[in-house]
Structure formats: structure tokens, C-alpha cells
Amino acid sequence: MTDSNSTADEPPLPPRLVAVIDIGASSLRMQIAEIHAEVGRIRKIETFSQAVSIGQDSFADRLITRATIEDCVHVLKIYRQRLNEYDIVDPAMIRVVATSGVREASNRIQFIDRVFIATGFEIEPFDEAELHRVTYLGILPFIEKQSKHFSGESLVLEVGGGTSELLLLKQADVMYSRTYRLGSLRLRYAMDQYDGTPSKTREFVENQISQVISEFTLSAKYPRPRNLIAMGSEVRFAAQEINQRPVGKQLEEVKLGPFEKFVEKILAQTPDQLAAKYHLSLPDSKAIGPGLLTQLMFARKFEVRKILVANSNLRDGLVQE
């Protein structure tokens, strides 16, 4: 006799299509994924990215210009149309978050309202505590699959356009987490405003990075991480160029020597030269040098011989969540 409450004969839950949109300092990115709840599997379906330099406005004047707002609305309307084509219309299946470029703008409420009226997307509050959790969720699959790289203490560093996220792990446990106002586009803006020779400008930027490293070292009670796990579009780009292969599902090892040489080569070129040589958007070409220099200085500080690059980002963590 079968229990009427039994679920043994019920069909498995169908996979769900979900989408996450990240309104970042230099671009608007969307990821569509298929979640198989029964087997705990996530499959990426499609990703989109469009450069819109919100951070260039907000980091300089703390104000997103009307033109930039309308550029964002235009891109988000295209994303909404794409979601309709996938029949992803339930708001519960869509998450839209904004990072420091929007959060720091004095007219962020007007920005959020304009986006909602024009597209129906409701931008969620996204504070530092949630950012720490989502970053950890993004790195968790690597901890589970490649635990050897997380023995002892490990430092996870993601350099974004406006902020840098640091997680200090002891094996799989988070010992320390903090977001610092140190980002690749923010540093680029400081470089553009600094009136000095290239060597003095480099020294100025390195001093800003060193201050954050010192603050982290003191706050985290003098950590001694065995590995540096690097996240972010700039370091993924560097790993791909240095190792001549895409960064896959495993942590990509980049030896410190070749990484140092690559960073110096990038810093010796202007954003316009980088955009032309590597087919980058102008916001990305402005961000790449300061972003890589930040990763390099952390690696030198903690005397790691290699950087482990994770092909993970904020959207991966949101999908995991």
C-alpha cells in the first residue's frame, strides 16, 4: 500500500531558466542560466556584455549624467527583449544588482526609478555583506573541486571598477572579508587627475594600493596566505594572454615572473593603444592597467610564486545563490 503523501512517483522538477544582470562601473552584463534543482547542476546558456562607463561619471562627480542613464536604459531594454525571447518574465527569476558606480552616485534614486519605468527591472539593494556572500558562493565550486589550493590560508581578491573585494579563507572557512574603495576605474581616474610625470603617477598609484594592502594586513591580523586566488575581468584577460588559452572551469595557474612582465607591458601603453591592440572597449582598456597592478602588488606583498585565476564573477555567485 502506497502512502498518499509519498513523492516517490512524482516527476522530477523541470529545469528553470534564470537571469542575473550586473550594472557595473564599466559595463552592463547579463547571464542566463539553466538550473537543474534535482541534480544541483547549473548550466550557462548565454552571456551578454555592453560597455557603459557609469563609474567615469560617478567616481569623478558623484553624478550619473543624463546621457549615461539613457545609454543604460537602451542596453537594458535590449536585455529585456532577450529575456522575453527566452520566456523569462517572472520577476522572481530575474535579479538585477548595481555595484559601486551606481551606489556612490548622488542621483542613484533617479537612476533606479528611470530604469524601472523604462524597463520594469527593479534594481536590488546590494550591500557589502551580500557582496561577500555572493563572492564566496562564486568561489565555492573551486574549493570543492580543487581543495589542495585552499589548504591553510588563501586570499581571494577581486578587483572591480570601483572597489576591491577581499576574502581571507582558512580552507573553506571565511576568516575575514572586506570591501575596499580601491578599483581599477577609480585608480585610472586618480591617474588622469594627477599632474605629474609617468614615473610620479605610477608612484602615486602604487602608494594608494600600498595603503590598502597595509590596512588589510593590519585588520586581518597579519595573514600569511599560501595562495592568491584572483578574480576579475582584467586578471582573466592577462591569464589568457600569458598562457595562450582560455581560462576554463579549473583554476588557471599564472607564474609570477611572466605576470610581472605582462603587467609592465600593459602599463607602458596608453588606453587607446591597448584598445586598438587587444580589441578592448575604452572603459576596459582604461581599467586593465590599474587592475593588474593591484593584483601584482598583492602577490608581491604575500610572496606567492603564482597567481591562481578563477573564471568566476558576481553573476556566477548570484546564480549559485
C-alpha positions, 0 to 999 in steps of 0.5 A: 500500500502506497502512502498518499503523501509519498513523492516517490512517483512524482516527476522530477522538477523541470529545469528553470531558466534564470537571469542575473544582470550586473550594472557595473562601473564599466559595463552592463552584463547579463547571464542566463542560466539553466538550473537543474534543482534535482541534480544541483547542476547549473548550466550557462546558456548565454552571456551578454556584455555592453560597455557603459562607463557609469563609474567615469561619471560617478567616481569623478562627480558623484553624478550619473549624467543624463546621457549615461542613464539613457545609454543604460536604459537602451542596453537594458531594454535590449536585455529585456527583449532577450529575456522575453525571447527566452520566456523569462518574465517572472520577476522572481527569476530575474535579479538585477544588482548595481555595484559601486558606480551606481551606489556612490552616485548622488542621483542613484534614486533617479537612476533606479526609478528611470530604469524601472519605468523604462524597463520594469527591472527593479534594481536590488539593494546590494550591500557589502555583506551580500557582496561577500556572500555572493563572492564566496558562493562564486568561489565555492565550486573551486574549493570543492573541486580543487581543495589542495589550493585552499589548504591553510590560508588563501586570499581571494581578491577581486578587483572591480571598477570601483572597489576591491573585494577581499576574502581571507579563507582558512580552507573553506572557512571565511576568516575575514572579508572586506570591501575596499574603495580601491578599483581599477576605474577609480585608480585610472581616474586618480591617474588622469587627475594627477599632474605629474610625470609617468614615473610620479603617477605610477608612484602615486598609484602604487602608494594608494594600493600600498595603503590598502594592502597595509590596512588589510594586513593590519585588520586581518591580523597579519595573514600569511596566505599560501595562495592568491586566488584572483578574480576579475575581468582584467586578471582573466584577460592577462591569464589568457594572454600569458598562457595562450588559452582560455581560462576554463572551469579549473583554476588557471595557474599564472607564474609570477615572473611572466605576470610581472612582465605582462603587467609592465607591458600593459602599463607602458601603453596608453588606453587607446593603444591597448584598445586598438591592440587587444580589441578592448572597449575604452572603459576596459582598456582604461581599467586593465592597467590599474587592475593588474597592478593591484593584483601584482602588488598583492602577490608581491606583498604575500610572496606567492610564486603564482597567481591562481585565476578563477573564471568566476564573477558576481553573476556566477555567485548570484546564480549559485545563490 
